[in-house]
């Protein structure tokens, strides 16, 4: 069987100008990065601002497992299928992070016949957006320490600097450190640490900004720390916001690429969904909606994380109103949720599917709480049996949902045609009544409890007194109206990665809360989740290299 990389290399890609023409993008708005990728000039966003918006379809998934679900692959396959069925469709995805590419997850450009390309470029440096975000983040860090070194006119307490450095790589040794050692000429000693770039507030701001002016305004609102009397100090106080915006200017222009079947795709921004808000940029999504009749986008990890944040953070912030949710599952993953080890997924086990399908049921029911019609995309593997597939369909029928078998990995658009027709029909019916899970006026702690109760089915949220005091302080500072972004394990509805299926009655422990004033949300760190991941014992980087012709080998 051919690998994803071999399939991608065998495909004949169209010149990026031809893809732009298909999408209705004028040549003057195209900024080519080689033959097959380009940025789109800000002038296009301005001219498209008043155009009618298309329908918005969110692709999400069950709680991820080692068996894989194929959410990005399904997003691409569905987009290709809708285009093949005559619906003018744009695909909007996040950019992959280098950390997972060299760690354990691998690339994030889809798979088989349902990929965006050029996959090596997208998975590695692409158009340099993440490097720009990292540089802007670390410029602010450098300017904070420089301010401390040159007399500290703002009176910043070095012990209360909350801004952290960033790097787009998994490196656990950088989580916590002491810097400025070596004597008076080397800076002011203080504690610091690194987050992975995709978890940084700059990434969140980048993806939520509506335009350049909004970008700089949000950057200026970043709170980097406090004085000894508790006064907040911002990036604007440090006078770093203008230079940060300058570094991000070109990166903020959305990236245009294509699928292997020639559908236009905007790949832009890339926050993780377990430790950030997990959605592609607002600018790319709104541009896509002005260019196409339908935009198919995805949110990271399971629906309890990426989809909830898409619906409670991104949509209210950007004024978006989604029309449909697609929840992706596989029989193999449901068997793992039913207690089967990855090594034993081959043989038929209908009972395990019936035990594990509760995870899918809960995600479907959760999406309905936002007022969205929901369909299920069941990614088919060759080991799936008719009885196992029937068990999933029967479980969906009991809750009034329908599961569509998808084979787009091997067959491309044709393998998602049935799903595409169902999506077309539901969009035409127009039954969506989108609503957020909670009102902005709800206190921060109650927003957190609402997410835990309604989405995670937790019995209690454990908020230590110090954390509760910080939430109250955020409200006193005028940030009580912002949404809450939960950082927790992606593998379970609970904060315990080993509790698969659909656990109920558990406790959600809140370890700390962070105010992302520029992004416009409060991050609640729950359980053992880390904002700087580490590499596994045998990282994927060990198998990546160049072949005799200088081509990248082992990337995916």
C-alpha positions, 0 to 999 in steps of 0.5 A: 500500500502506498504511503501518504507521502508517495500518494502526494508525490504521485499527484499532479498539482495545478499551478497556484494561479489556476487554483486561485482562478477556481476560487474567484481570486484575482491574480493581483491578490496572489503573492506566490511562494513557489509554484503551488502555494501563495499568500493572499494580499490584504486588498482581497480581504478588504474587497470581499468584506461586504460580500454575502457569506456562505454556509459554515460546516464544522468538522470535529471528532470523537475523543482521539485514540492511538487508532486514529480517526481522520478528522483532517482527512475527512474535512478534505474529503468532504470539501472535495466531495462537495466540489465534485457535487457542484457546490462551490466549496473552500476548505479551511485548515490549521497549519501543522506544528513542527513539534508533533511532526517530529514528535509522535503525531506526524504531519497534519495535511490529511491522508491518502487521496484526501490531502492538501499539498505540497505536504512536505512544505505545509508540514515543515516551514510552509510560508514562515508564519509560525517562525514570525509568531515565535519571533514576535513572542520572543521579541516581547520577552527580550524587550521585557528583560531589556526594560528590567536591565535598563532601570525598570522605569515601569517598576515591574516586579521580576517575580511577577513576570508572567510572559513566557518565551516560545518555540515551535518544538517539543522540548520538556527541558525548557518548561522551567528555567532561571535566566539572567545568570552570570553577573550584572552585565548579563541581565536581571536574574528571574524565573522563566520558561517556554511554551510551544508556539502553538500554545502562545497568546500571540498564536491565539491573537494571530488567529482571532484578529480580524485585520492588522489594526485589530492585531496590533490592538490585541498585541498591545493588550497582552499583560506581561506581569505586574508591579509590586503593588499589583498593577498590570503591565502590558505589551503596549507599556513596554512599547513592543506592540508595534514591532510585534505587529510589524513582524506578523504583518506578512504572516497574517495574510492567509495561505492558499494551497490545494487538495490533491483533487484541486479544491482550494484550501486556506491553511492559516494559523495553528493553535493546539486544541488541548492547550489553546483554542484549536481553530484556524484564523478568523481571517481565513475563515471569513475570507473563505465564506466570502469566496465560496458557497460552503466553507468546511473547516475543522477544530482540533482534537475531540469535540469537547475541546476544539469544537467547544472552543470554536463555538464558544470562543472563535464564533462569538469573537468573529461573528460567525454562525455555523450551520452544521457539525460533522463528527468523525469516528472510526470503528477501530477508535470506538473499540479502543473506547470500549476497552480493546488494546490497539494491538487487538483491534483486528478481530471483529468485536461488536460488543466492544463497539457497543461499549465504546460508541457511548463516546460518539453518542456524547459528542453528537449530543454535545454538538446539538446543545449549540443548536447545530444539526449533526451528522456522523462520518464513519471513516472505514478501515478494511478490518471493519465488519458489517456487524460492527458498522451496523452497531454504530449506525444502530446507536446513532439511529437511537439518538436520531442521527445518521452515520455515513460510511466514508472511504475518501482515504482511498477513493478521494471525493467519490468516497465521501459523496454520500456524506456530501449529499447529506451535508448538502441536504441539511444545509438546504433545510437550514435548521441550524439555530447556533447559540453559545453554551453560556452568556458572556455575563456569567462569572468566569468560575460559572462558565468553567462549571458550565463547560465541565457539567454540560460537555464533560459531564463532570460532577464537580470542578475543583477550584483551589482558593488561590485559583478562585481569587485569581478568577475574581481578580480577572473580573475586577480587572474588567475581564469577567465577560471573556470566555474560558479556554480549558487546557486538559487532556484530549484523550478523555472527557475527564482530566484523566487520560486513561478514562476513555468512553464517556465517564460521568461524575468525575472531578475536574481539577483546575491547577491554574488560570491565566489571563490572555487579555489580548486574545480575549479569554481566560485559560484554565489549566486542568490536571497534568496538561503541559503547555510545552510538550516533550518528545516520546522515547522514540520521536518521529524525527529519528526516521526523517531524513533525505533520500539520495535525490535530496527529497525528504523521507519519512515525514509521514 
